[in-house]
Amino acid sequence: MSGYKRMRQEHQRAQAKLEEKCRVEMENHKHLLDKEYEALLTQFSKELEKLRQKHEKEQEKKLDSCTVAEKNLQKDINGRHGIELKHFQSQYKKQYKENIEKWKKELSQDPNTPKKQREAQLQSQKEYLKASERQEEQKLVQQQGEYLQLETRKFRRRGLLAYYAKEQTLLKEELTKREQQLEAAHSMLLRHHQLTQDLEYRQQRAIHALKEEQMNKQHQTELSSQHEYMKRVERELRKKHALQQKQQPKSLKQKEIEIRRQFRDTINIQRQQYKEYKAQILSKTPKDEQRAIIKRLKDDQRRKLAMLADQYEQSIAEMLQRQSLRLDESQVIEQQQLSEKLDRELEMLTEYQTRNRQHAEAQRDREKRELDERVALRRTLLQQKMSEEIARFQREKQERIRLMQEKQARELEEFDNESVRLGFSPLQMVESSSERWPEEFNVSTSMLSLSLQPNH
């Protein structure tokens, strides 16, 4: 039994060792998964920070390009205006000379007009032409200035729209990046869930297999021990019966000797009684008849002793036969009782093992169901967590878009109101321009309003 107890202790140690191994394996597994997930989040954070820095540079670049394009536009317009002004001045100078020469000729043809008066008229004409030139030049310069202000204002509005479009593009890029990161994080969480689930089921199968193997070994050991016990008890009973069979002749011989001793005692008693009876008869019998009487008494004595000897021999034979039958019957009964007892014990052991196996199977089934429930609950909680994160991201996305659209609409409205205060009509701000702008500034309000439509 010490071997059986030692086996049970070894089984318990093996189970504890395997369970500890599984626990350490699960802890390391979860640690690695947590580390991988944290590394992914750190990577996402770095990517977003890098993207934001890139966006800041692109926005600065966009502002710089707007400033440069505005300066180039003003430079082009001022260049054209300068040429127009020079051309205007050249034309006026030519017309001025022609008009002066014409006036001189007309005045020279009028001899009645005094010279001083003609010079005064000519000077007056010169002043008039110069005043007219200055007035027209001022008018041209004013028109050019108004045109420059209008085109600059219109370009600034287009530049503002282009900047807004860039802002929206960058925001959309950031939101798309974050959505991709969220999907990647969720994909990793689902993969981690599957890996953890696979490890849990694999560990449970290993523990169940070990327990089933140990139970089979335990049951086999119990059955082997029971069969060895049965063989040993049956062997001891056979030895006992053999010893009884071996000791039976000695016992019977002692009983036979006792019977023969009783027989001799009886013979001696009868002989003594015969002597007394003979003496009594002879004392009453005449001498001439005593010989016949003695002979008759001896014959009678021999006959009775022979009968008595036969009776004792028969008693001995019956005793031997009776003792032998009694021994055989008791051994058969004892053998039957032992067989029945051993069969009951074996049946009880088998029933106990069956109940033990059924209990173990029920325990394994219950543990499997509990693991299924834990895995399903963890999957449900994970799905709920991911759904909440997606909903929270969608709300944040819509809020970011709304805030940007409101900011841009407010700033554009402020710009348009300022344009009105500066004397520009709303129609002037949105009408097409004859100036050639870079392609990146060809953005309309309708195009801008569509650039941040949510993706479905």
C-alpha positions, 0 to 999 in steps of 0.5 A, spaced: 500 500 500 505 504 501 507 503 493 500 506 492 500 512 496 507 513 493 504 513 486 498 518 489 503 523 491 507 522 485 501 524 481 499 530 486 506 533 485 506 531 477 499 535 477 502 541 481 508 541 477 504 542 470 499 547 473 505 551 475 508 550 469 501 552 465 501 558 470 508 561 468 507 560 461 500 564 461 503 569 465 509 570 460 504 569 454 500 575 457 506 579 459 509 578 451 502 580 449 501 586 453 508 588 451 507 587 444 500 591 444 504 597 448 509 597 443 504 598 438 501 604 441 508 607 442 509 606 435 502 609 433 504 615 438 510 616 434 507 616 427 502 621 429 507 625 432 511 625 426 505 626 422 503 632 426 510 635 425 509 633 417 502 637 417 505 643 421 511 644 416 506 643 410 501 648 413 507 653 414 509 651 407 502 653 404 502 659 408 509 661 405 506 659 398 500 663 399 505 669 401 509 668 395 504 667 390 501 673 393 507 677 392 508 674 385 501 676 383 502 683 386 509 684 382 506 681 376 500 686 376 505 692 378 509 690 373 503 691 368 501 697 371 508 700 371 508 699 363 501 701 362 503 708 366 509 709 362 505 707 356 500 712 358 505 717 360 508 716 353 502 717 349 500 723 353 507 726 352 506 725 345 499 728 345 502 734 349 507 735 344 502 735 338 497 739 341 502 744 343 505 744 336 498 745 333 496 751 338 503 754 336 501 754 329 494 756 330 496 762 334 502 764 329 496 764 324 493 770 328 497 776 327 492 780 330 493 777 337 498 780 341 505 776 342 504 777 350 497 774 349 499 769 345 504 766 349 499 767 355 494 763 351 499 758 350 501 757 357 494 756 359 494 751 354 500 747 357 497 748 364 491 745 362 494 739 358 498 738 364 493 738 369 489 734 364 494 729 364 495 729 371 488 728 372 488 722 367 494 719 370 491 719 377 485 716 375 489 711 372 493 710 378 487 709 382 484 704 377 490 700 378 490 701 385 483 699 386 484 693 381 490 691 385 487 691 391 481 687 388 485 682 385 489 681 392 483 681 396 480 675 391 487 672 391 487 672 399 480 669 399 482 664 394 489 663 398 484 662 405 480 657 401 486 653 399 489 653 406 482 651 408 482 645 403 489 643 405 487 643 413 481 639 411 486 634 407 491 634 413 485 633 418 482 627 413 489 624 413 490 624 420 483 621 421 484 616 416 491 614 419 488 614 426 482 609 424 487 605 420 491 605 427 485 603 431 483 597 426 490 595 427 490 595 434 483 591 434 486 586 429 492 585 434 487 584 440 483 579 436 489 576 435 491 576 442 485 573 444 485 567 439 492 566 441 490 566 449 484 562 447 488 557 444 493 557 449 488 556 455 485 550 451 491 547 450 493 547 457 486 545 459 487 539 454 494 537 457 492 537 464 485 533 463 490 528 459 495 528 465 489 527 470 486 521 465 492 518 464 494 518 472 486 515 473 487 510 468 494 508 471 491 508 478 485 504 476 490 499 473 494 499 479 488 498 484 485 492 479 492 489 479 493 490 487 486 487 488 488 481 483 494 480 487 490 480 493 485 475 491 491 470 488 494 471 495 488 469 499 486 464 495 493 461 495 493 461 502 487 458 503 489 452 498 495 452 503 491 451 509 487 446 506 493 442 504 495 443 511 489 440 513 489 434 508 496 433 511 494 433 518 488 429 517 491 422 518 495 424 524 488 426 527 485 420 525 490 415 527 490 418 534 482 417 534 483 410 531 488 409 537 483 412 542 478 407 539 482 401 540 485 403 547 477 403 548 476 396 545 482 393 549 479 396 555 473 393 554 476 386 552 480 386 559 473 388 562 470 382 559 475 377 560 475 379 568 468 379 567 468 372 564 473 369 569 468 371 575 463 368 571 467 362 569 469 361 577 462 362 579 459 357 574 464 352 575 463 353 583 456 350 582 458 345 576 460 338 578 467 336 576 465 331 570 461 337 567 466 342 568 470 341 561 464 341 557 462 348 561 469 351 560 469 349 552 462 352 551 464 358 555 471 359 551 467 359 545 462 363 547 467 368 549 471 368 543 464 369 539 463 375 543 470 378 542 470 377 535 463 381 534 466 386 539 472 387 534 468 387 528 464 393 531 470 397 533 473 396 526 466 398 523 466 404 528 473 406 526 472 405 518 465 410 519 469 415 523 475 415 518 469 416 512 465 421 516 471 425 518 474 425 511 467 428 508 466 433 513 473 436 512 472 436 504 465 439 505 468 445 510 473 446 505 469 447 499 464 451 503 470 456 505 472 456 498 465 458 496 465 463 501 472 466 500 470 466 492 464 470 493 467 475 498 473 476 493 468 477 487 464 482 492 470 486 493 472 486 486 465 488 484 465 494 489 472 496 486 469 496 479 463 500 481 468 505 485 472 506 479 466 507 475 463 512 479 470 515 480 471 516 472 464 518 471 465 524 476 472 526 473 468 526 466 463 530 469 469 535 472 472 535 466 466 537 462 464 542 467 471 545 466 470 545 459 464 549 459 467 554 464 472 555 460 468 556 454 464 561 458 470 565 460 472 565 453 466 567 450 465 573 456 472 575 454 470 575 447 464 579 448 467 584 453 473 585 447 467 586 442 464 591 446 470 595 448 472 595 440 465 598 439 466 603 444 472 605 442 470 605 434 464 609 437 468 614 441 473 615 435 467 617 430 464 622 435 471 625 436 472 625 428 465 628 427 467 633 432 474 635 429 470 636 423 465 640 425 469 644 429 474 645 423 468 647 419 465 652 424 472 655 424 473 656 417 466 658 416 467 663 421 474 666 419 471 666 412 465 670 414 469 675 418 474 675 411 468 677 407 465 682 412 472 685 412 472 685 404 465 689 405 468 694 409 473 695 405 468 696 399 468 690 395 462 686 394 461 679 395 460 678 388 466 681 386 470 676 391 467 670 388 467 672 380 472 669 376 479 673 375 483 674 369 489 673 372 493 667 372 493 663 379 497 657 380 493 651 380 493 650 387 489 656 388 483 654 384 479 652 390 471 654 390 467 654 396 463 648 394 469 644 393 471 645 400 464 643 403 465 637 400 472 635 402 470 633 409 464 629 408 464 623 412 466 616 409 461 611 410 
